[in-house]
Amino acid sequence: MIEVLIYSRIGCHLCDVAEAKLLELKGDLGFNFEKRLIDGDLELEGEYGEKVPVILINGNPHDYWRVDPERFTKAILEIKASQ
């Protein structure tokens, strides 16, 4: 199963929009989804601070700030085709 992780922050409007879009796409594309807040985690805040939301697919960074539905869908379908 494909794993999608979004790094987010409390009160981040872009994070909320990205999460909603990923949850919408999840129904069509079928992937596991996890949201992880970076607030209070010094390592993650240092790495991703102002880049949130950060979207990772199977542990690999895919996008920052926004979800491009076409690009995201293409990435998921390519992974599925290679499995």
PyMOL Python script that loads the backbone (N, CA, C, O; Angstrom):
from pymol import cmd

cmd.read_pdbstr("""\
ATOM      1  N   MET A   1       0.850  -1.186   0.000  1.00  0.00           N
ATOM      2  CA  MET A   1       0.000   0.000   0.000  1.00  0.00           C
ATOM      3  C   MET A   1       0.897   1.252   0.000  1.00  0.00           C
ATOM      4  O   MET A   1       1.939   1.279   0.655  1.00  0.00           O
ATOM      5  N   ILE A   2       0.491   2.241  -0.713  1.00  0.00           N
ATOM      6  CA  ILE A   2       1.228   3.503  -0.791  1.00  0.00           C
ATOM      7  C   ILE A   2       0.937   4.323   0.466  1.00  0.00           C
ATOM      8  O   ILE A   2      -0.209   4.441   0.899  1.00  0.00           O
ATOM      9  N   GLU A   3       1.999   4.882   1.037  1.00  0.00           N
ATOM     10  CA  GLU A   3       1.894   5.676   2.259  1.00  0.00           C
ATOM     11  C   GLU A   3       2.100   7.157   1.932  1.00  0.00           C
ATOM     12  O   GLU A   3       3.128   7.543   1.375  1.00  0.00           O
ATOM     13  N   VAL A   4       1.122   7.968   2.281  1.00  0.00           N
ATOM     14  CA  VAL A   4       1.225   9.416   2.087  1.00  0.00           C
ATOM     15  C   VAL A   4       1.217  10.064   3.466  1.00  0.00           C
ATOM     16  O   VAL A   4       0.332   9.813   4.284  1.00  0.00           O
ATOM     17  N   LEU A   5       2.213  10.896   3.704  1.00  0.00           N
ATOM     18  CA  LEU A   5       2.355  11.598   4.972  1.00  0.00           C
ATOM     19  C   LEU A   5       2.372  13.091   4.693  1.00  0.00           C
ATOM     20  O   LEU A   5       3.036  13.556   3.767  1.00  0.00           O
ATOM     21  N   ILE A   6       1.636  13.832   5.501  1.00  0.00           N
ATOM     22  CA  ILE A   6       1.689  15.290   5.405  1.00  0.00           C
ATOM     23  C   ILE A   6       2.209  15.825   6.728  1.00  0.00           C
ATOM     24  O   ILE A   6       1.659  15.528   7.788  1.00  0.00           O
ATOM     25  N   TYR A   7       3.273  16.617   6.658  1.00  0.00           N
ATOM     26  CA  TYR A   7       3.762  17.347   7.817  1.00  0.00           C
ATOM     27  C   TYR A   7       3.010  18.670   7.847  1.00  0.00           C
ATOM     28  O   TYR A   7       2.909  19.371   6.840  1.00  0.00           O
ATOM     29  N   SER A   8       2.490  18.992   9.012  1.00  0.00           N
ATOM     30  CA  SER A   8       1.601  20.136   9.149  1.00  0.00           C
ATOM     31  C   SER A   8       1.920  20.897  10.426  1.00  0.00           C
ATOM     32  O   SER A   8       2.728  20.453  11.242  1.00  0.00           O
ATOM     33  N   ARG A   9       1.278  22.042  10.591  1.00  0.00           N
ATOM     34  CA  ARG A   9       1.389  22.842  11.814  1.00  0.00           C
ATOM     35  C   ARG A   9      -0.007  23.259  12.241  1.00  0.00           C
ATOM     36  O   ARG A   9      -0.922  23.349  11.423  1.00  0.00           O
ATOM     37  N   ILE A  10      -0.154  23.507  13.503  1.00  0.00           N
ATOM     38  CA  ILE A  10      -1.415  24.009  14.038  1.00  0.00           C
ATOM     39  C   ILE A  10      -1.656  25.412  13.471  1.00  0.00           C
ATOM     40  O   ILE A  10      -0.756  26.251  13.465  1.00  0.00           O
ATOM     41  N   GLY A  11      -2.873  25.652  12.998  1.00  0.00           N
ATOM     42  CA  GLY A  11      -3.242  26.966  12.495  1.00  0.00           C
ATOM     43  C   GLY A  11      -2.733  27.287  11.106  1.00  0.00           C
ATOM     44  O   GLY A  11      -2.762  28.446  10.691  1.00  0.00           O
ATOM     45  N   CYS A  12      -2.274  26.298  10.388  1.00  0.00           N
ATOM     46  CA  CYS A  12      -1.723  26.499   9.040  1.00  0.00           C
ATOM     47  C   CYS A  12      -2.841  26.318   8.014  1.00  0.00           C
ATOM     48  O   CYS A  12      -3.295  25.198   7.777  1.00  0.00           O
ATOM     49  N   HIS A  13      -3.277  27.410   7.412  1.00  0.00           N
ATOM     50  CA  HIS A  13      -4.363  27.350   6.437  1.00  0.00           C
ATOM     51  C   HIS A  13      -3.975  26.513   5.217  1.00  0.00           C
ATOM     52  O   HIS A  13      -4.775  25.700   4.754  1.00  0.00           O
ATOM     53  N   LEU A  14      -2.776  26.695   4.695  1.00  0.00           N
ATOM     54  CA  LEU A  14      -2.337  25.909   3.545  1.00  0.00           C
ATOM     55  C   LEU A  14      -2.324  24.416   3.869  1.00  0.00           C
ATOM     56  O   LEU A  14      -2.618  23.578   3.016  1.00  0.00           O
ATOM     57  N   CYS A  15      -1.977  24.098   5.124  1.00  0.00           N
ATOM     58  CA  CYS A  15      -1.971  22.695   5.558  1.00  0.00           C
ATOM     59  C   CYS A  15      -3.379  22.123   5.524  1.00  0.00           C
ATOM     60  O   CYS A  15      -3.590  20.997   5.072  1.00  0.00           O
ATOM     61  N   ASP A  16      -4.342  22.903   6.003  1.00  0.00           N
ATOM     62  CA  ASP A  16      -5.736  22.450   6.005  1.00  0.00           C
ATOM     63  C   ASP A  16      -6.240  22.209   4.588  1.00  0.00           C
ATOM     64  O   ASP A  16      -6.929  21.222   4.329  1.00  0.00           O
ATOM     65  N   VAL A  17      -5.901  23.102   3.678  1.00  0.00           N
ATOM     66  CA  VAL A  17      -6.320  22.963   2.274  1.00  0.00           C
ATOM     67  C   VAL A  17      -5.667  21.726   1.654  1.00  0.00           C
ATOM     68  O   VAL A  17      -6.328  20.952   0.962  1.00  0.00           O
ATOM     69  N   ALA A  18      -4.375  21.544   1.904  1.00  0.00           N
ATOM     70  CA  ALA A  18      -3.660  20.391   1.347  1.00  0.00           C
ATOM     71  C   ALA A  18      -4.218  19.085   1.908  1.00  0.00           C
ATOM     72  O   ALA A  18      -4.403  18.121   1.166  1.00  0.00           O
ATOM     73  N   GLU A  19      -4.486  19.050   3.208  1.00  0.00           N
ATOM     74  CA  GLU A  19      -5.047  17.847   3.825  1.00  0.00           C
ATOM     75  C   GLU A  19      -6.407  17.507   3.210  1.00  0.00           C
ATOM     76  O   GLU A  19      -6.673  16.346   2.901  1.00  0.00           O
ATOM     77  N   ALA A  20      -7.251  18.495   3.034  1.00  0.00           N
ATOM     78  CA  ALA A  20      -8.573  18.261   2.441  1.00  0.00           C
ATOM     79  C   ALA A  20      -8.436  17.706   1.029  1.00  0.00           C
ATOM     80  O   ALA A  20      -9.177  16.799   0.649  1.00  0.00           O
ATOM     81  N   LYS A  21      -7.508  18.233   0.253  1.00  0.00           N
ATOM     82  CA  LYS A  21      -7.310  17.764  -1.119  1.00  0.00           C
ATOM     83  C   LYS A  21      -6.800  16.321  -1.121  1.00  0.00           C
ATOM     84  O   LYS A  21      -7.246  15.507  -1.930  1.00  0.00           O
ATOM     85  N   LEU A  22      -5.868  16.004  -0.220  1.00  0.00           N
ATOM     86  CA  LEU A  22      -5.352  14.638  -0.149  1.00  0.00           C
ATOM     87  C   LEU A  22      -6.442  13.651   0.256  1.00  0.00           C
ATOM     88  O   LEU A  22      -6.523  12.551  -0.289  1.00  0.00           O
ATOM     89  N   LEU A  23      -7.272  14.045   1.207  1.00  0.00           N
ATOM     90  CA  LEU A  23      -8.363  13.166   1.626  1.00  0.00           C
ATOM     91  C   LEU A  23      -9.368  12.961   0.499  1.00  0.00           C
ATOM     92  O   LEU A  23      -9.946  11.882   0.368  1.00  0.00           O
ATOM     93  N   GLU A  24      -9.576  13.980  -0.303  1.00  0.00           N
ATOM     94  CA  GLU A  24     -10.455  13.869  -1.474  1.00  0.00           C
ATOM     95  C   GLU A  24      -9.870  12.885  -2.492  1.00  0.00           C
ATOM     96  O   GLU A  24     -10.586  12.045  -3.036  1.00  0.00           O
ATOM     97  N   LEU A  25      -8.574  12.997  -2.742  1.00  0.00           N
ATOM     98  CA  LEU A  25      -7.902  12.126  -3.711  1.00  0.00           C
ATOM     99  C   LEU A  25      -7.778  10.694  -3.201  1.00  0.00           C
ATOM    100  O   LEU A  25      -7.739   9.749  -3.988  1.00  0.00           O
ATOM    101  N   LYS A  26      -7.715  10.540  -1.896  1.00  0.00           N
ATOM    102  CA  LYS A  26      -7.553   9.217  -1.292  1.00  0.00           C
ATOM    103  C   LYS A  26      -8.668   8.270  -1.724  1.00  0.00           C
ATOM    104  O   LYS A  26      -8.420   7.091  -1.977  1.00  0.00           O
ATOM    105  N   GLY A  27      -9.880   8.777  -1.810  1.00  0.00           N
ATOM    106  CA  GLY A  27     -11.001   7.939  -2.211  1.00  0.00           C
ATOM    107  C   GLY A  27     -10.840   7.357  -3.600  1.00  0.00           C
ATOM    108  O   GLY A  27     -11.210   6.207  -3.836  1.00  0.00           O
ATOM    109  N   ASP A  28     -10.297   8.129  -4.515  1.00  0.00           N
ATOM    110  CA  ASP A  28     -10.123   7.672  -5.895  1.00  0.00           C
ATOM    111  C   ASP A  28      -8.849   6.849  -6.095  1.00  0.00           C
ATOM    112  O   ASP A  28      -8.824   5.908  -6.889  1.00  0.00           O
ATOM    113  N   LEU A  29      -7.787   7.218  -5.361  1.00  0.00           N
ATOM    114  CA  LEU A  29      -6.482   6.618  -5.626  1.00  0.00           C
ATOM    115  C   LEU A  29      -6.111   5.494  -4.660  1.00  0.00           C
ATOM    116  O   LEU A  29      -5.239   4.682  -4.970  1.00  0.00           O
ATOM    117  N   GLY A  30      -6.749   5.436  -3.508  1.00  0.00           N
ATOM    118  CA  GLY A  30      -6.500   4.360  -2.559  1.00  0.00           C
ATOM    119  C   GLY A  30      -5.083   4.316  -2.013  1.00  0.00           C
ATOM    120  O   GLY A  30      -4.264   3.520  -2.473  1.00  0.00           O
ATOM    121  N   PHE A  31      -4.790   5.152  -1.047  1.00  0.00           N
ATOM    122  CA  PHE A  31      -3.493   5.151  -0.378  1.00  0.00           C
ATOM    123  C   PHE A  31      -3.730   5.363   1.111  1.00  0.00           C
ATOM    124  O   PHE A  31      -4.774   5.878   1.512  1.00  0.00           O
ATOM    125  N   ASN A  32      -2.763   4.965   1.925  1.00  0.00           N
ATOM    126  CA  ASN A  32      -2.821   5.244   3.358  1.00  0.00           C
ATOM    127  C   ASN A  32      -2.422   6.688   3.580  1.00  0.00           C
ATOM    128  O   ASN A  32      -1.538   7.207   2.897  1.00  0.00           O
ATOM    129  N   PHE A  33      -3.067   7.335   4.529  1.00  0.00           N
ATOM    130  CA  PHE A  33      -2.820   8.753   4.780  1.00  0.00           C
ATOM    131  C   PHE A  33      -2.548   8.977   6.262  1.00  0.00           C
ATOM    132  O   PHE A  33      -3.251   8.452   7.125  1.00  0.00           O
ATOM    133  N   GLU A  34      -1.515   9.765   6.538  1.00  0.00           N
ATOM    134  CA  GLU A  34      -1.193  10.132   7.911  1.00  0.00           C
ATOM    135  C   GLU A  34      -0.822  11.611   7.952  1.00  0.00           C
ATOM    136  O   GLU A  34      -0.140  12.125   7.065  1.00  0.00           O
ATOM    137  N   LYS A  35      -1.284  12.274   8.997  1.00  0.00           N
ATOM    138  CA  LYS A  35      -0.928  13.670   9.234  1.00  0.00           C
ATOM    139  C   LYS A  35      -0.068  13.712  10.488  1.00  0.00           C
ATOM    140  O   LYS A  35      -0.399  13.090  11.498  1.00  0.00           O
ATOM    141  N   ARG A  36       1.037  14.449  10.419  1.00  0.00           N
ATOM    142  CA  ARG A  36       1.922  14.575  11.567  1.00  0.00           C
ATOM    143  C   ARG A  36       2.246  16.053  11.777  1.00  0.00           C
ATOM    144  O   ARG A  36       2.742  16.727  10.874  1.00  0.00           O
ATOM    145  N   LEU A  37       1.960  16.542  12.975  1.00  0.00           N
ATOM    146  CA  LEU A  37       2.272  17.923  13.322  1.00  0.00           C
ATOM    147  C   LEU A  37       3.751  18.043  13.666  1.00  0.00           C
ATOM    148  O   LEU A  37       4.307  17.195  14.365  1.00  0.00           O
ATOM    149  N   ILE A  38       4.380  19.101  13.171  1.00  0.00           N
ATOM    150  CA  ILE A  38       5.792  19.315  13.470  1.00  0.00           C
ATOM    151  C   ILE A  38       5.978  20.234  14.673  1.00  0.00           C
ATOM    152  O   ILE A  38       7.092  20.386  15.172  1.00  0.00           O
ATOM    153  N   ASP A  39       4.892  20.846  15.138  1.00  0.00           N
ATOM    154  CA  ASP A  39       4.970  21.764  16.269  1.00  0.00           C
ATOM    155  C   ASP A  39       5.588  21.066  17.475  1.00  0.00           C
ATOM    156  O   ASP A  39       5.126  20.002  17.887  1.00  0.00           O
ATOM    157  N   GLY A  40       6.635  21.669  18.040  1.00  0.00           N
ATOM    158  CA  GLY A  40       7.267  21.128  19.233  1.00  0.00           C
ATOM    159  C   GLY A  40       8.344  20.092  18.960  1.00  0.00           C
ATOM    160  O   GLY A  40       9.040  19.675  19.885  1.00  0.00           O
ATOM    161  N   ASP A  41       8.496  19.667  17.718  1.00  0.00           N
ATOM    162  CA  ASP A  41       9.542  18.722  17.354  1.00  0.00           C
ATOM    163  C   ASP A  41      10.670  19.531  16.713  1.00  0.00           C
ATOM    164  O   ASP A  41      10.599  19.903  15.542  1.00  0.00           O
ATOM    165  N   LEU A  42      11.698  19.791  17.495  1.00  0.00           N
ATOM    166  CA  LEU A  42      12.771  20.693  17.032  1.00  0.00           C
ATOM    167  C   LEU A  42      13.429  20.213  15.739  1.00  0.00           C
ATOM    168  O   LEU A  42      13.772  21.022  14.877  1.00  0.00           O
ATOM    169  N   GLU A  43      13.602  18.914  15.608  1.00  0.00           N
ATOM    170  CA  GLU A  43      14.229  18.381  14.395  1.00  0.00           C
ATOM    171  C   GLU A  43      13.352  18.642  13.166  1.00  0.00           C
ATOM    172  O   GLU A  43      13.838  19.127  12.145  1.00  0.00           O
ATOM    173  N   LEU A  44      12.054  18.316  13.271  1.00  0.00           N
ATOM    174  CA  LEU A  44      11.146  18.525  12.138  1.00  0.00           C
ATOM    175  C   LEU A  44      10.921  20.009  11.872  1.00  0.00           C
ATOM    176  O   LEU A  44      10.833  20.421  10.715  1.00  0.00           O
ATOM    177  N   GLU A  45      10.826  20.815  12.925  1.00  0.00           N
ATOM    178  CA  GLU A  45      10.676  22.263  12.729  1.00  0.00           C
ATOM    179  C   GLU A  45      11.887  22.829  12.014  1.00  0.00           C
ATOM    180  O   GLU A  45      11.753  23.686  11.140  1.00  0.00           O
ATOM    181  N   GLY A  46      13.085  22.348  12.386  1.00  0.00           N
ATOM    182  CA  GLY A  46      14.302  22.813  11.729  1.00  0.00           C
ATOM    183  C   GLY A  46      14.374  22.414  10.274  1.00  0.00           C
ATOM    184  O   GLY A  46      14.860  23.173   9.435  1.00  0.00           O
ATOM    185  N   GLU A  47      13.884  21.207   9.972  1.00  0.00           N
ATOM    186  CA  GLU A  47      13.953  20.701   8.601  1.00  0.00           C
ATOM    187  C   GLU A  47      12.860  21.277   7.705  1.00  0.00           C
ATOM    188  O   GLU A  47      13.111  21.596   6.543  1.00  0.00           O
ATOM    189  N   TYR A  48      11.638  21.410   8.247  1.00  0.00           N
ATOM    190  CA  TYR A  48      10.500  21.772   7.410  1.00  0.00           C
ATOM    191  C   TYR A  48       9.865  23.111   7.741  1.00  0.00           C
ATOM    192  O   TYR A  48       9.074  23.619   6.946  1.00  0.00           O
ATOM    193  N   GLY A  49      10.181  23.695   8.878  1.00  0.00           N
ATOM    194  CA  GLY A  49       9.642  24.958   9.356  1.00  0.00           C
ATOM    195  C   GLY A  49       8.652  25.687   8.493  1.00  0.00           C
ATOM    196  O   GLY A  49       7.444  25.517   8.661  1.00  0.00           O
ATOM    197  N   GLU A  50       9.129  26.495   7.570  1.00  0.00           N
ATOM    198  CA  GLU A  50       8.260  27.336   6.737  1.00  0.00           C
ATOM    199  C   GLU A  50       7.817  26.650   5.446  1.00  0.00           C
ATOM    200  O   GLU A  50       7.135  27.264   4.625  1.00  0.00           O
ATOM    201  N   LYS A  51       8.193  25.398   5.259  1.00  0.00           N
ATOM    202  CA  LYS A  51       7.837  24.685   4.029  1.00  0.00           C
ATOM    203  C   LYS A  51       6.497  23.974   4.130  1.00  0.00           C
ATOM    204  O   LYS A  51       5.987  23.476   3.127  1.00  0.00           O
ATOM    205  N   VAL A  52       5.917  23.918   5.330  1.00  0.00           N
ATOM    206  CA  VAL A  52       4.675  23.154   5.499  1.00  0.00           C
ATOM    207  C   VAL A  52       3.538  23.779   4.725  1.00  0.00           C
ATOM    208  O   VAL A  52       3.494  24.997   4.555  1.00  0.00           O
ATOM    209  N   PRO A  53       2.622  22.957   4.257  1.00  0.00           N
ATOM    210  CA  PRO A  53       2.631  21.512   4.394  1.00  0.00           C
ATOM    211  C   PRO A  53       3.674  20.856   3.488  1.00  0.00           C
ATOM    212  O   PRO A  53       3.961  21.323   2.386  1.00  0.00           O
ATOM    213  N   VAL A  54       4.220  19.769   3.992  1.00  0.00           N
ATOM    214  CA  VAL A  54       5.152  18.959   3.222  1.00  0.00           C
ATOM    215  C   VAL A  54       4.474  17.615   2.987  1.00  0.00           C
ATOM    216  O   VAL A  54       4.014  16.977   3.934  1.00  0.00           O
ATOM    217  N   ILE A  55       4.410  17.189   1.750  1.00  0.00           N
ATOM    218  CA  ILE A  55       3.768  15.926   1.404  1.00  0.00           C
ATOM    219  C   ILE A  55       4.849  14.932   0.994  1.00  0.00           C
ATOM    220  O   ILE A  55       5.661  15.204   0.110  1.00  0.00           O
ATOM    221  N   LEU A  56       4.842  13.778   1.653  1.00  0.00           N
ATOM    222  CA  LEU A  56       5.766  12.708   1.325  1.00  0.00           C
ATOM    223  C   LEU A  56       4.972  11.514   0.809  1.00  0.00           C
ATOM    224  O   LEU A  56       3.896  11.206   1.320  1.00  0.00           O
ATOM    225  N   ILE A  57       5.505  10.856  -0.193  1.00  0.00           N
ATOM    226  CA  ILE A  57       4.920   9.628  -0.712  1.00  0.00           C
ATOM    227  C   ILE A  57       5.945   8.525  -0.494  1.00  0.00           C
ATOM    228  O   ILE A  57       7.066   8.586  -0.998  1.00  0.00           O
ATOM    229  N   ASN A  58       5.541   7.523   0.263  1.00  0.00           N
ATOM    230  CA  ASN A  58       6.443   6.415   0.616  1.00  0.00           C
ATOM    231  C   ASN A  58       7.773   6.919   1.165  1.00  0.00           C
ATOM    232  O   ASN A  58       8.834   6.377   0.854  1.00  0.00           O
ATOM    233  N   GLY A  59       7.698   7.966   1.986  1.00  0.00           N
ATOM    234  CA  GLY A  59       8.879   8.491   2.654  1.00  0.00           C
ATOM    235  C   GLY A  59       9.701   9.473   1.849  1.00  0.00           C
ATOM    236  O   GLY A  59      10.681  10.022   2.353  1.00  0.00           O
ATOM    237  N   ASN A  60       9.318   9.703   0.600  1.00  0.00           N
ATOM    238  CA  ASN A  60      10.061  10.618  -0.265  1.00  0.00           C
ATOM    239  C   ASN A  60       9.311  11.933  -0.430  1.00  0.00           C
ATOM    240  O   ASN A  60       8.115  11.930  -0.720  1.00  0.00           O
ATOM    241  N   PRO A  61      10.004  13.064  -0.248  1.00  0.00           N
ATOM    242  CA  PRO A  61       9.331  14.359  -0.427  1.00  0.00           C
ATOM    243  C   PRO A  61       8.730  14.468  -1.824  1.00  0.00           C
ATOM    244  O   PRO A  61       9.386  14.179  -2.826  1.00  0.00           O
ATOM    245  N   HIS A  62       7.476  14.890  -1.868  1.00  0.00           N
ATOM    246  CA  HIS A  62       6.791  15.048  -3.152  1.00  0.00           C
ATOM    247  C   HIS A  62       6.498  16.516  -3.428  1.00  0.00           C
ATOM    248  O   HIS A  62       6.760  17.001  -4.529  1.00  0.00           O
ATOM    249  N   ASP A  63       5.965  17.223  -2.453  1.00  0.00           N
ATOM    250  CA  ASP A  63       5.569  18.617  -2.658  1.00  0.00           C
ATOM    251  C   ASP A  63       5.634  19.404  -1.359  1.00  0.00           C
ATOM    252  O   ASP A  63       5.605  18.841  -0.265  1.00  0.00           O
ATOM    253  N   TYR A  64       5.721  20.710  -1.509  1.00  0.00           N
ATOM    254  CA  TYR A  64       5.677  21.655  -0.396  1.00  0.00           C
ATOM    255  C   TYR A  64       4.567  22.664  -0.670  1.00  0.00           C
ATOM    256  O   TYR A  64       4.268  22.966  -1.825  1.00  0.00           O
ATOM    257  N   TRP A  65       3.972  23.174   0.371  1.00  0.00           N
ATOM    258  CA  TRP A  65       2.991  24.267   0.356  1.00  0.00           C
ATOM    259  C   TRP A  65       1.628  23.932  -0.236  1.00  0.00           C
ATOM    260  O   TRP A  65       0.608  24.286   0.354  1.00  0.00           O
ATOM    261  N   ARG A  66       1.580  23.267  -1.371  1.00  0.00           N
ATOM    262  CA  ARG A  66       0.290  22.984  -2.013  1.00  0.00           C
ATOM    263  C   ARG A  66       0.306  21.601  -2.652  1.00  0.00           C
ATOM    264  O   ARG A  66       1.365  21.039  -2.932  1.00  0.00           O
ATOM    265  N   VAL A  67      -0.881  21.069  -2.874  1.00  0.00           N
ATOM    266  CA  VAL A  67      -1.021  19.802  -3.587  1.00  0.00           C
ATOM    267  C   VAL A  67      -1.494  20.117  -4.996  1.00  0.00           C
ATOM    268  O   VAL A  67      -2.549  20.720  -5.194  1.00  0.00           O
ATOM    269  N   ASP A  68      -0.701  19.702  -5.966  1.00  0.00           N
ATOM    270  CA  ASP A  68      -1.111  19.795  -7.365  1.00  0.00           C
ATOM    271  C   ASP A  68      -1.785  18.460  -7.682  1.00  0.00           C
ATOM    272  O   ASP A  68      -1.100  17.447  -7.821  1.00  0.00           O
ATOM    273  N   PRO A  69      -3.124  18.441  -7.798  1.00  0.00           N
ATOM    274  CA  PRO A  69      -3.831  17.166  -7.966  1.00  0.00           C
ATOM    275  C   PRO A  69      -3.347  16.335  -9.150  1.00  0.00           C
ATOM    276  O   PRO A  69      -3.247  15.113  -9.038  1.00  0.00           O
ATOM    277  N   GLU A  70      -3.048  16.962 -10.265  1.00  0.00           N
ATOM    278  CA  GLU A  70      -2.591  16.220 -11.444  1.00  0.00           C
ATOM    279  C   GLU A  70      -1.220  15.592 -11.200  1.00  0.00           C
ATOM    280  O   GLU A  70      -0.996  14.423 -11.516  1.00  0.00           O
ATOM    281  N   ARG A  71      -0.321  16.371 -10.644  1.00  0.00           N
ATOM    282  CA  ARG A  71       1.027  15.880 -10.370  1.00  0.00           C
ATOM    283  C   ARG A  71       1.003  14.769  -9.323  1.00  0.00           C
ATOM    284  O   ARG A  71       1.704  13.765  -9.452  1.00  0.00           O
ATOM    285  N   PHE A  72       0.189  14.960  -8.283  1.00  0.00           N
ATOM    286  CA  PHE A  72       0.072  13.963  -7.224  1.00  0.00           C
ATOM    287  C   PHE A  72      -0.521  12.669  -7.773  1.00  0.00           C
ATOM    288  O   PHE A  72      -0.006  11.586  -7.499  1.00  0.00           O
ATOM    289  N   THR A  73      -1.590  12.774  -8.539  1.00  0.00           N
ATOM    290  CA  THR A  73      -2.228  11.599  -9.124  1.00  0.00           C
ATOM    291  C   THR A  73      -1.256  10.847 -10.019  1.00  0.00           C
ATOM    292  O   THR A  73      -1.184   9.619  -9.968  1.00  0.00           O
ATOM    293  N   LYS A  74      -0.521  11.566 -10.827  1.00  0.00           N
ATOM    294  CA  LYS A  74       0.462  10.941 -11.717  1.00  0.00           C
ATOM    295  C   LYS A  74       1.502  10.173 -10.908  1.00  0.00           C
ATOM    296  O   LYS A  74       1.863   9.051 -11.266  1.00  0.00           O
ATOM    297  N   ALA A  75       1.985  10.767  -9.822  1.00  0.00           N
ATOM    298  CA  ALA A  75       2.989  10.108  -8.986  1.00  0.00           C
ATOM    299  C   ALA A  75       2.436   8.819  -8.369  1.00  0.00           C
ATOM    300  O   ALA A  75       3.114   7.792  -8.356  1.00  0.00           O
ATOM    301  N   ILE A  76       1.215   8.878  -7.866  1.00  0.00           N
ATOM    302  CA  ILE A  76       0.605   7.693  -7.255  1.00  0.00           C
ATOM    303  C   ILE A  76       0.406   6.592  -8.304  1.00  0.00           C
ATOM    304  O   ILE A  76       0.716   5.428  -8.052  1.00  0.00           O
ATOM    305  N   LEU A  77      -0.104   6.963  -9.466  1.00  0.00           N
ATOM    306  CA  LEU A  77      -0.341   5.968 -10.515  1.00  0.00           C
ATOM    307  C   LEU A  77       0.960   5.342 -11.021  1.00  0.00           C
ATOM    308  O   LEU A  77       0.989   4.158 -11.358  1.00  0.00           O
ATOM    309  N   GLU A  78       2.024   6.125 -11.074  1.00  0.00           N
ATOM    310  CA  GLU A  78       3.327   5.570 -11.487  1.00  0.00           C
ATOM    311  C   GLU A  78       3.832   4.560 -10.470  1.00  0.00           C
ATOM    312  O   GLU A  78       4.386   3.525 -10.839  1.00  0.00           O
ATOM    313  N   ILE A  79       3.643   4.857  -9.193  1.00  0.00           N
ATOM    314  CA  ILE A  79       4.058   3.915  -8.152  1.00  0.00           C
ATOM    315  C   ILE A  79       3.238   2.638  -8.253  1.00  0.00           C
ATOM    316  O   ILE A  79       3.786   1.538  -8.185  1.00  0.00           O
ATOM    317  N   LYS A  80       1.936   2.779  -8.414  1.00  0.00           N
ATOM    318  CA  LYS A  80       1.071   1.598  -8.523  1.00  0.00           C
ATOM    319  C   LYS A  80       1.444   0.749  -9.730  1.00  0.00           C
ATOM    320  O   LYS A  80       1.416  -0.479  -9.650  1.00  0.00           O
ATOM    321  N   ALA A  81       1.793   1.381 -10.846  1.00  0.00           N
ATOM    322  CA  ALA A  81       2.147   0.650 -12.059  1.00  0.00           C
ATOM    323  C   ALA A  81       3.458  -0.138 -11.870  1.00  0.00           C
ATOM    324  O   ALA A  81       3.658  -1.180 -12.495  1.00  0.00           O
ATOM    325  N   SER A  82       4.336   0.370 -11.010  1.00  0.00           N
ATOM    326  CA  SER A  82       5.620  -0.292 -10.813  1.00  0.00           C
ATOM    327  C   SER A  82       5.575  -1.387  -9.751  1.00  0.00           C
ATOM    328  O   SER A  82       6.549  -2.118  -9.569  1.00  0.00           O
ATOM    329  N   GLN A  83       4.456  -1.499  -9.057  1.00  0.00           N
ATOM    330  CA  GLN A  83       4.360  -2.509  -7.986  1.00  0.00           C
ATOM    331  C   GLN A  83       3.957  -3.849  -8.524  1.00  0.00           C
ATOM    332  O   GLN A  83       3.830  -4.807  -7.762  1.00  0.00           O
TER     333      GLN A  83
END
""", "prot")
cmd.dss("prot")
cmd.show_as("cartoon", "prot")
cmd.util.cbc("prot")
cmd.orient("prot")
